[in-house]
């Protein structure tokens, strides 16, 4: 077992990482609830709700199961959770437990933030993407028809319980999508992590225990350090959106045919292309991302049917847009990300089109 800590003003909580166990007993002193609502989706619930019900047997346990997939990350699912809380008499002193991937982590956190203006919740992430990103940092929310994660709140969990063994039940596509988020950290401020991923890509693909423990712990540590200094994304936390402005737009225009990590991988290639195109980074950065992304069977080329006009139109609803001007996370090199202001749409379109056409630097 390995325990990390996320410390922000007025709040501290553990991130517990283990190869085989959830370690619910280790957080009982953090949960003063009498009732627990286990929230999951119809893919994950049959795998983990029964063992977790047993682990939470000291509490009065209830369950709420919603549909799986991005199309269910909406206000209807959020309302279903709130209805379950109301029907079972949950008070401000009770708690929710998210059991699933990034969608469940986000929507359960938002329900916890909303119910009686905020109740406790615990993250039990079962996908790689959720373990290294969505469960840590307190961002919660649901999608709107106009775009991804447009409705939400900042609400920190009481704990994050990561059981690496849950990754063994993931389809390969879901596992690889999580690597898209891991590669993002290398681009932000961890160039040595890029080297580690390259050197250990086979061990990671085979889910070697030591490699996965290292990968998950490092990603959680990277994110915790950034969130500690900027919880509400007023400054440097925006760097965690590297690849995401493009990625969220791709998800939107493709009607979520791409998994989030797949869209982020495409977004990283586009961000690297734009960084080179604007002269911020030397030629070769884009190829560095392509080499690693392709090694994990993630997409680098967008089909031509998704046009740059459609993607830019979706990008206009990005939360970082200021006074109608695009603000993007770009790079000066691997591990040197920064916030770029006032980028012309014509240049953004060139980078999107370069990745649609499969152009390589």
C-alpha positions, 0 to 999 in steps of 0.5 A: 500500500502507498499513501499520498496526500493532497493538501489544500487550504482547509482540506487534506485527504489521502490517495491510497494506492494498493495492488489488491485492496480498497482499504475502506477501513483506513478511512472510516475515521474520515466518514462520520456518515450513518448512510452511504450511497454507492454510485456506479454504472451498469457495467461496473456495478456487477463487478464491485458493488457487492464487495464494497457493500461488505466493506462498508457494512458498518454503514447503512448502504444504498445503491444508485446505478446509472447507464454507462458511457458519456451519453449518460453524463448528463443532468438526468443521471445527476437528478437520478442520484439526487432522487435516490438521496431524497428517497432514502432520507440522506442528510448533510451528515451522510456520504456518497461513494463513486465506484467507476470510471471518470464519468462516475467520479465526476457525476457523483462528485457533482451530486455530492456538491449539490445535495444540501449544498455539499456532503462528503464523498469518496472516490473509488476509481476503477479505470486508469483514466479515473485513477490518474486524473478524474478522481483527484483534485475536486473537479466535478460535473456533467455535460451539456448539449453545447459542450463537455463539463459545462455544468459543475463545481469544485468539491474535494473528496474525503479520500481516493481509494485506488485498487490497481487490480480493477484495471484487469477488468478494463477492455484494452481500448479503455486502458489505452485511453487512460494512457492518453491522460498519463502522456499529458503529464509528461507534456506539462512539466515532467519530461523525465516521465516521457522518457520513463513511459517510452522505456517502460511502455511494454511493461505498462501495456502488460500491466506489470504491477510495479510499472502500474504502481509507479505510473499511477502514483507519479500521475497522482503526485503530479496532479496533487502538486498542481492542485495544491497551489491552484485549487480553483484553476485561477492560474497554473492548474489550467496547465492540466488542460493540455490537449483538452481544449482540442480534445473536448471539442473533438468529443463534442463534434464526434458525438462522443465516439472517441473516449476521453483519453483518445480525444486528449491524445489527438488534442496533444498532437494538435497542441504540439503542432500549434506550438511548433507552428507559432514558433514556441517549440522546435520541430520534433515535439509533435513527433515525440507525442506521435511516437508515444501515442502510437505505441499505446494504440491511440489515435493521432489522425482525425478523420476528414469528416470532422472539420476544423470549422466544426472543432473551432466552433466547439472550442469557442465554448471552452471555459478558458475563452476570455473576451472571445479570445482563445486561450490554449495550453501550449508547450515550449518543449516536452515538459514546458507547458504554458498558457498562450493568449489570443491565438488566431483561429486561422492558425488553430485551423491549420494545426487541426487540418495538419492532424486531419491530413496525417501530416507529420513534422 
